[in-house]
Structure formats: structure tokens, C-alpha cells
């Protein structure tokens, strides 16, 4: 079982809420056939997504507010 401390991941997101949304969207991409961006033993899409965020392979860009 893989465990990634939230503190390590939060460095790459402004808040835990944004982190949750980023991870969920990336997990859906993985479910739909996207290739993993990191080497990890886990087969859980959520774990893979969190690891990708932790190492900086996945990030987000905020939309410009009008």
C-alpha cells in the first residue's frame, strides 16, 4: 500500500479543496486511458494521481477572473 503525506502534496496546491479537484480530474483522465506520468506500484488511479501531483508532473492553471 502506498501512502503519500498530504503535507508533501499541499506544496503544489493552494488549498486542500483545489488539491482534491485536481486529483479527481487526473484520476478520471487515468481511468479514461491516459498514461501514468510516474512509476508507482499502485494500481489505484487516485493514488497515481496524488503521486503525480506530489512530484510536480500535474498542476493546474487558474482561469482568469472577469
Beta strands, then each sheet from edge to edge (+ up, - down):
end
